[in-house]
Amino acid sequence: MTTRRDFIKTLAGSSAALASGGSLLQFTSCMSNKGVSREKDITAETAPLWKGFNLLNKFNPDRQSAFDEKDFELMAEWGFNFVRIPLSYWCWSQEEDWYRIDENILQEID
């Protein structure tokens, strides 16, 4: 599995190679695959196809609202198969005591 760090190194190296007039093919052919596991080949057919959608109802404290079932129905119709729900602590905590959680707000997620 390629780590984020390995990806960034590869990206930086290939950018440097291209900037100096080199070929990306030449650069990648000399890279080491040491430590790369080949247990499972991931192809377009075997990789999961996740199509997600962000629901920001609980992200902006000035405009938070309850989740609407129609939103989920529309997302399913459009082919999305998961929902990401980013949360801001400004929405579910109290300004006087950040450790006090407003269970009513979190109940809307359950």
N, C-alpha and C positions, 0 to 999 in steps of 0.2 A: 504494500500500500504506500502510495506517495504521501508524504506528510506535507503540511502547509509550508514548512520551512524549506523542504526539498523543491517544492514547486516554485517558491520565490527565488531560490538560488538558480534554478534552471531558467526562469524568466529573465532574471538579471543577466545571466551569462549569455543567453541567446540574444538579448537586446544589445549587449556589448559587441557580440560577434557580428550582428547585422550592421551596427553603427560603424564598425571598422571596415566594412566592405566584405566581410566574410559571408559564408553561406550558413543558413540555419541547419541544413542537412549535415554539413561538415561538423558543426558544433555538437549536434545531438548524437552523431555516430561515435564520437570519442568519449561520451559520458559513460560513467560506470553505473551498472545496475546492481552493484553490491548492496545487499540488504533488502532487495525487493523480492517480496514473496510472489511466487507464480502458482500458488495453490489453486486459485480460481480465476479463470480468465473472464473478464467482464466485457461483454459485447453489447451492442445496441439491443439485441434480443433478450439478454439476461439481466441487464441493468433495470432497476425499478424506475418507472416513469412517474415521478411525483410532480404534480402540478398544483402549486399552492396559492393561497390568497391570504393577504393580511387583512384582518378586521381590526380597525383602530378605535373601536367604540370605547375602550378602557385605556387609551393612551394619552389623550389630551384632556386634562381635568376641566377645561372650560367648555368642552363639547362632548362630554361622555354621555352615552345613552345605553339602553338595554339592547341586547342582540335581537334582531328580527329574524324569525324563522324563514321569511321570504328571501333574505339574503343567502341563506344556506341552500335554498331551493334553486335560486338563480346560479349560484356557483356550481352546483351539481349539473345543471343544464348546460353550462358553458364548458364542462369537462374538468373542473377542478376536483381533486380528490383528497385534499387536506386543507385545514385552515390554521394559520398561525395567529395567535392572539398576543401581541405585545402588550405588556402592562406597565403603566407608570405608577410608582408609589404615590404620586400626588393624587391619584384617583381612588386608592383603596386604603389610605392611611389618613391620620389627622395631623394637621399642622402643629398642634400643641404637643403631640406625642407621636412621633413617627413609628414607634413600636406598637401602637394600638391599631389593630386592623379592623376595618369596617366589614364585618362578615356579610352584611346585606349586599354590598357591592360584589364580593367574591361569590356569593350565592347565585348571582346572575350567570356566572360562568359554569357552575356545576349544572 
